[in-house]
Amino acid sequence: MSISDSDLHQKLINIFVKSNSGRFAEITAAIFAGDIKLAHRLAHTLKSNAGQLGKTALQIAAGNVERDLANGENLVDRNQMEVLGRELDAVLTELTPLVHEVSKESVSPEQFDKIIEFVFSGDLEELLECNDVESLTYIDRLRLLPNSEELVRLIEDMEFRDARDALIELEKNWM
């Protein structure tokens, strides 16, 4: 299945806003709690998400925080956090009005069977195995399957390895 660049870009915007609206507070809380590993992972994810949308200033700010949280040490200073907060706010302010909600549709039993066949064809598993953002194209169909919420969340958060495991578990219930 292919997706247009504009459709993929829209999905990336939707996911970025949903996943990163509270990210600065999460990173700050993790640092204050001494959970440097979590703060590092959150900064890394934010850096990657910003890069996918071409938000270079945010990508650099998140990368600086990530770098200074490496090796389990907190070397981040107040200025870095202020820059990160400011850049994230700017990107969220720009992208939030561009978010389009995904509507749930009802499907016939025949359509449902085709969705099951499509989702479990092996293609999605391969995309997840390769950490491919093209896996985002499956989200709308996955939302139509009961018990797929965790899998959708993992794909949206671009936690592809965990998403692959969740897909395999979901497939056991359907096949």
TAFEN-V877749 format. One record per backbone hydrogen bond with DSSP energy under -0.5 kcal/mol. NH is the residue of the N-H (numbers start at 1). CO is the residue of the C=O. Records with the same first field share a line. If there is no record, write none. Layout:
NH=CO  CO
This chain:
8=4
9=5
10=6
11=7
12=8
13=9
14=10
15=11
16=12
17=13
18=14
19=15
20=16
21=17
23=20
26=22
27=23
28=24
29=25
30=26
31=27
32=28
33=29
34=31
35=30
36=34
39=35
40=36
41=37
42=38
43=39
44=40
45=41
46=42
47=43
48=44
49=45
50=46
51=47
52=48
53=49  50
54=51
55=50
56=54
59=55
60=56
61=57
62=58
63=59
64=60
65=61
66=62
67=63
68=64
69=66
70=67
72=69
73=70
75=68  73
81=77
82=78
83=79
84=80
85=81
86=82
87=83
88=84
89=85
90=86
91=87
92=88
93=89
94=90
95=91
96=92
97=93
98=95
99=96
103=101
112=108
113=109
114=110
115=111
116=112
117=113
118=114
119=115
120=116
121=118
126=122
127=123
128=124
129=125
130=126
131=128
132=127
135=132
136=133
137=134
138=135
139=136
142=138
143=139
144=141
145=142
148=145
152=148
153=149
154=150
155=151
156=152
157=153
158=155
159=154
160=158
163=159
164=160
165=161
166=162
167=163
168=164
169=165
170=166
171=167
172=168
173=169  170
174=170  171
175=171
